[in-house]
Amino acid sequence: MKILIQNGYVLDPETKREGVLDVLVEDDKIVKVADKIEDAADRVIDASGCYVMPGFIDLHVHLRDPGLEYKETLETGGKAAARGGVTTVCAMPNTKPVTDNAEMITSIHERAKTECPVNVIQIGAITVGQLGEELADIEGMAKAGCHAISEDGKSVMNASLYRKAMKIAKENNISIFAHCEDITMVEGGVMHADEKAQALGLKGITNAVEDVIVARDILLAKETGVRLHLCHCSTEDSVKLVEAAKKEGLPVTAEVCPHHFVMTTDDITEDDGNFKMNPPLRGKCDVEALKAGLKADIMDVIATDHAPHSAEEKNCSMRRAAFGIVGLETMAALTYTELVEPGILTLMQMAEKTSYNPAKILGLDDKGAIAEGKVADIVVFDPTKEYAIDKNTFLSKGKNTPFHGRKVKGEVAYTLVSGNVVYER
């Protein structure tokens, strides 16, 4: 099967090559990137006026499968990803039961091949049952292809146990994906600790809840040499700590989610569970620091922390609501609208932070680029489309988003995974 993508503006973050070019795909590989390709093809996609980018790689997704399928499944999460231009997802281990052994990693990977339209990399838990008491079989999960371990949704509060996990991860050449939250300091908080929380009569979560663990984890990574990836950074001091770690040459990377660079607590209009996420929406100085960190390439990755919940779990007071927001279907448009259009990021930086850098973190040398020999995971993105986000059209089971009705610019027109069109507008 040959597919020819014509007349699109190609962005290859690996070589920094960009311009109006054609891309020829044969079977699962990109075989030619050139001006005006004349080769015969089984299908021609006209990408005029669109950007042709490497498929997005989302390092932070909750697929809820197995055990919580009422929230999401491999199939529905995969369809949502494809619609959002995401060709590879890293699935977090807080499933039911927790994904804490090689057998579960293998099972999910095998199921995903038939049930999910995009690539799934299942991340393993750091401790058995995510209980923070006993290390999971990290070596076994690494051999099963987990690429990273994470206690996402929790932090391993026992620093000695966590350090042992880091050493094993280092020995097995996998990363630590860190959920940075000192759970002893949350104290029932449900949103950022500021005047808005006081006005709504809600308990707040201070920045230190995140910053303390960011600092701890960086210091432990310095000692152990493990590759540390900091998930969903939301504070000004997180950016400063990552910058300092990088200046010291430490193997530390960091991600920012769209909701954290788009919204502040000023956008919370009422006590609505759809505004409840972890970490919470922060203040203006934090958002400006995150944007500056992304612009300066201190913050490496844009990821969604896609966390679907049922309507019953979200359509209530923040006191009772579950933490989480969906993001697979809105990430590209929010990134383009809020970062690229205003000139904070270049288009090439968008491609780097949504695809190339995540591929490097995962060690996927055949992804994250538009070049000959690479796997044909490709997104065709139309920057001209203007619309309002409509949660009722989401392919995800989760509709929990505070972005419903928000006007954005940019829409995925086609998504290819291993040379197969898995989504078209």
N, C-alpha and C positions, 0 to 999 in steps of 0.2 A: 504493500500500500504506500503510495507516494502522495504527499500533500504539499502543495506549493502555496506559501503565504506571500502575497505580492503587495508591493507598494507601501508597506508599513514603515514607520520610523523605528528602526531596530536599536535597542539598547543592550550592549553586552558589558556588564560590569567587570568581567574578568580582564578584558583587554582594553576597556574604556572606548571601544569602537561604537560609534553611533552615526545614524544617518538613514536616509530612505534606501532600503535594501530589500531584496527578496530572500526568503528562507525556504529551502527545500528539505522536507522530511521524508525519509524512507524507513518504513517499519517503525522502530522505536528510537531512531537516531536522527540528529541533524546532520545532513550530508553536504550541504552547501549554503553559504551565506554570501551573496554577491549582488551586484547591480544587474537587474533585468535577466533573471534566469530563464532560459528558453526550454529547459527540459520538460518532457511530457509528464503529467501528473494525473492521478486518479481523481483528485479533487483540488480545486483552486479556491483559496480564501482571499478575498479582496480586503486588505487591511488599510486602504487609503484613509488618511486622516487619523489613524490609530497608532498607538505605541505597541511594539512587539517586544515583550520582556520575558526573561526567564520566569517560569512558574513560581509563584510565591511559596515560600517554605515557612510554615507557622510553627514555631518552636513551642507553642504553649496552647494546647487545646484539651478540653475535657469532652471526650466522646461518650462518657457515662456507661460504656458497654465493656464488660458485662455487669448486670445486676441492677442498673438504674435506667433501663431502656424506656421508661415512661418520659424521661427527660431528653434522651438522644440515643441513637444507635449508630453503628458503623455506617449503615446505609444513609440515614438522614444527615448525619454529620458530614459524610463524604459528599453528598449532593450539595449541601450548603457550602462546603469548601470549594467545590468545582465552580459553583456560581460566583464565588468571590475571587476566582483566579488562583486559589491555593491548591497546589498540586501535591504537596507533601505536608502531612500534619504529624506533630509529635503529641501523642496521646498521654495525658497524665495518669498516674497510677491509682488515683483515689476512686477506684471502681468498687464494686461489691460482689465478691470479695476483692480486697486490695490486690493489685497486680504486683506481687512480691516474690515471684519465683519464675524460673526459666520455662516451666510448662505453660504458664499463663501467657508469657511473652510470645512463645511459639504459637500457641492456639490463636491468639488475637491476630498475629501476622498472617497465619494461614487463612483465617476467616476473612480478613480484609481483602485478600486477593480476589475473592468472589463476591463479597458483599459491599465493598466500598469502591467508588470510582476513582479515588485518589490514593496516593501512597500513604501508608500508615507506619510510623515508627512508634512502637509502644515503649514508653519510658518505664523503668522499674522503680519500685519503692526503695527507700534507703533502709527502713526497718520493717520487721515483720508486722503486717497489719497496720503500718504507719502508727504504731503505738509508742515508738521512741524508746523501746526497751531492749530489743535484740536485733542485730543486723540481719537483713535479708541475705539471700544467696547472691551476692553482687557478682561474683565471678561467673556463676551459672547464667545469670541474666545477661551479662556482657557477651558471653559466648552465643546466647540466643539472639543477639542483635539489638539490644535495647539502646545502644549509643550513649545513654546517660541515665543517671538515677536521680530521683527527686522525692522529697517528702511533700510535694506541692499541696497547699491547703494547710500545711503545718510546717513548723520548723523543728529540727532535731535539737531539743533544748539541752541535751546532755552533750557538752562539747567534746568530752573524751571519746564517746561513742561515735560522734560525727567525724572526729579526726581519724578514727580507725577506718570509717567508711571511705573517707577521702583517700587514704593510703591504698586501699584495695581498688578504688576506682582508678587511681593513677597507675597502679600495676597492670590493670586491664585496659588501659588506654581509652577510658570513657570519661565523660564530663559529670560534674555535679550541677544540677539545675536547682538553684536555691530560692526557696520561698522565704523572704526575709521578714519575719515577724516574731518579736518576742512575745509569746503568748501570755507570759505572766504580767505583761503591761497593758494588755487590751482592756481588761476590767469591764467587759460588757459593752464596749464602745461599738457604735454602728455606723458612724460617719466621722469625717475629719473634725478635730477639736478646734472649733472657732466660734465666732459670733453667730453663725447660721445654726450651728448645733444648739447653742443656747436658746436662740429664738424659737426653734422647733421643739425644744424640751427633750433633746436626744443626747445620749452619752457620746462623748467624742473619743477619737483615736488620735494620739499625738504622733508627730513625725518620728519621734525617738523610738517608737515601737518598731519601725522599719530600720532606722539608721543604726541602732545598736547591733542588730544582726548582720547588716551589711558590713559593718566594720569588723565584727568577729569573724565572719566567713572569709573576708579578704585576708585577714591575718592567718587563719588556718590554711588557706590556699597557699599563702607565702611559705608557710612551714612545710607543707606536704608536696607542693608542686603540682597539685591537681588542677585541671582546667575547670575554672569556676565560671558559671553563667548565672548572673543575677536576674531573676524573673521580675516582671511587672514593677520596675522602679518608679516611685511616685514622688520623691522628695528632692528638694534642692541639695541637701547634704549627701544623698545617694550619688548624685552627679559628681559632687566634689570628691567623694571617696573613690569613685571609679576612676576619675581623672588622676588622682594621686597614685592609685594602683598601677595604672598604665604608664605613668611617668617612671615608675620604679621597675617597669618591665615585667610585671606579674601577669600570669595567664588568666586574666579576668576580662569577661565580656558582660554586656548588660543590654536588657531590652526595655522598651517603653511601649505601653499599649495606647491605642488611639483615644480611648476615653480619658486617659490621664494627660494627653497633650491637647485635647480639645476642650474639655469641660473643667470648671472649677466649682467650688461649693456655691458660688453665686448663681449657678445654673439650677440648683436644687430649689424648685418652686414650692414644694410641699413635702410632707412626710409620706413619700411614695417609695415602696420597696424596689422599684426599678432603678432608683438612684443608689442602691446599696451594693457595694462591691468591695473587694479586699485585695490590695489596699484601697482606701476610699478616695473619692475625688478630693483633691487638695486645694490649696490656696493659689492665688495668682502668681506669687513669687516662685512657687514650686513648678507651675506649668511653664512659666517663662524659662526657668532653669532647664527643664526637660527639653524644650524646643532648642535652646542654645546648645545643650549637650548633643542632641541629634545633629544639628547643623555642623558642629565642630568635630563630629565623628568620635566623640567620647562615648556616646551611647550607640551601640553597634546595630541593634536589631529593632524592628517593629514587629510585635507579636500581638495576638488578640486576647489571650486568656479567655477564649470562648467558653462560657460556663452556662449552659442552658438549664433552666428550671421550669417547672410547671407553672401555670397561671396562678394556682392556689398558693404556691410558695413565694410568689413575687407581688401579687396584687393585694398588698396589705401594708401596714405600717412597717417602717424600717426596724422597729423593735422586734418584730416577729419574722420578717422576711429572710430568705436565704441570701447569702452573699453571692453575687455573680451577674455578669452581663454577657450576652451573645455578641459575636464580633466577626465571624467568618465572612458574612455577606456585606459588611459595611467597611471593612478595613481599608480596602483600596481606595474607595471614594473619599473616605475621611482623610486618608493620608494625602491624596492628591489635592483635595479642596483646602485643607487646613495647613499643609506644609509646602506643597509644590507650587500651587497657584500664588501664594503670597511671597514666594521666593526664599522661604526658609531652607528648603531642600531643593537640590536640582533633581531632574528626572533620573539621572544616573545614581544619585544618592538613594532615591526611592528604590531603584532596582537592587542596589547594594544591601539596603537594610531589610528588604522584604524577601530576598532570594540568595544573593551571593554570600553575604556574611553568615546567614543561617547554614548554608551548605558547608562553609568552611568550619563552622563550629561542630557540625555533625560529622565532618570528615567525608562528605559526599563530593568527591572530586569530579564526578560526571554530571553534576547538576549545578544550577545557579548561574548559568551562562548561556548565551546564544552564539554558539560556535560549532564548527565541524567536529564531529565525534562525540558531542555531548548528547545526553538523553534528551529526547524531544518533549520536555515538560515546558510548555509555552503558554503565555497569556497574551491575548490581544485586547488591549485596553483602549476604549473610546473616550477621549477627554472632552468631547463636545457635548455629551449627554448631560442635561440638567434635569433634576427631579427631586422629589421629596422622599426620604426613606419611609418605606411602608412596611411595618413589621408583619402585616397580614400576608405579605407576599413571600416571606422567608421560607426557604426549604427546610431549615432547621426546625426541629420540634419546639425549640425555645423561641419565644417572642419577647423575652425580657430585655428591653433596651430603653434607655432614656432618649435615644436618637429618633424615635418615631416622629415623623413630620418634619425633621430637619432637612433643609435644602442642601444638596450637594451637587458636585460636578464630577463626572467620570464614572464609567460603567464598563464592566467586563463584557466583551462581545464574544470571545471564544476562549475556552480553556482546553489545552491538549495535555494528556498524560501519556508518556511513552508513545507518542505519535498518534494517539487516538483522541478524537474530539469527544470530550466528556461533558462539555457544556457549550451551548451556543445560544445567543440571545434570541 
